[in-house]
Amino acid sequence: MMTKGKGLLAADESNNSVPKRLDPINVESTPENRRRFREVFLGAPGAEQYMSGVILYDETLRQSASDGTPFPKLLASKGIVPGIKVDAGAKDLPNFPGEKITEGLDGLADRLKEYYGLGARFAKWRAVINIGEGLPTQEAIDANAFALAVYALRCQEAGIVPMVEPEVVLKGPHSIERAEEVTTNVLKTVIEELKKHRADLEATIVKTSMVVPGSESGQPMNPDQIAEATSRCLRASIPDGVGGVVFLSGGQTPEQATANLNAIAKLGPYPWPVTFCYARALQYPAIDVWAGKDENVGKAREAFLERLKANAAASIGSL
């Protein structure tokens, strides 16, 4: 999963989220159209040169390519590790306005056993941390860190590598300085909770936000400034023994996500492998080209591979 010069695709949008991808190109979100949408990316020839893993959604893990090959088997045949999103989404945290708690621990152990049988070898659980007036509270951070730790233990019990994702949301008027303060605290809290629960940190992947200014702050997306803040944050919060660190794009444009990743990588080496795990930043150019038409699949895959190749190079600071 953490092969140098490769990254991961987050293709785990829920069925409620996929319309955000398909509506703009006038494609109805049916099971078959979602399968076709996924196959544009999962079936792209040569993707294995730049991609080491893919996070799938429950529906996709059970679907197959046009030739009948189950998607997990298709990926594994290329040396790409299949993964699975296992959380049930972020819900409002009672008595904490503006804050979220991620659900899905009930029945998780049984689901992980089934997912392993279907071919998944790593999993992802996303927590949502909002920055705002008086937010986040330490109570909300603690609650989400606890859930991430329990999830990680369940994964390791099932022989599945946990990817813990405490996302500090980009939206808001906060400064990059505030983002660094919050992200550092969140990551430190998550790591401490993992240690308390005796999770194997060497077999745990941390998926984190880059430290960026809020989308409504008016501060520019300066790659050098973002790299310095992100590097400080990671070195202050992630211990040497962690299995790896991957970045989410979190609403950045494809070009911003690539430029910022490249700047961060140039400040290495780091005590752990560092790479990308993007969704929209890899998908959007290809979705526009595909437009739901089979005759456009080849060109769409070229656009996808172009983004993959650029980010693979950025992950080692070679752009």
Secondary structure as UniProt FT lines:
FT   TURN            4..5
FT   STRAND          7..11
FT   TURN            15..18
FT   HELIX           19..22
FT   HELIX           23..25
FT   HELIX           31..42
FT   TURN            45..46
FT   HELIX           47..49
FT   STRAND          51..56
FT   HELIX           58..61
FT   TURN            66..67
FT   HELIX           71..77
FT   TURN            78..79
FT   STRAND          81..85
FT   STRAND          90..92
FT   TURN            94..95
FT   TURN            97..98
FT   STRAND          100..102
FT   TURN            106..107
FT   HELIX           108..118
FT   STRAND          122..129
FT   TURN            133..134
FT   HELIX           138..157
FT   TURN            158..159
FT   STRAND          161..168
FT   HELIX           176..196
FT   TURN            197..198
FT   HELIX           201..203
FT   STRAND          205..208
FT   TURN            215..216
FT   HELIX           223..237
FT   TURN            240..241
FT   STRAND          244..247
FT   TURN            250..251
FT   HELIX           254..266
FT   STRAND          274..278
FT   HELIX           280..290
FT   TURN            291..292
FT   HELIX           294..296
FT   HELIX           297..314
FT   TURN            315..317
//
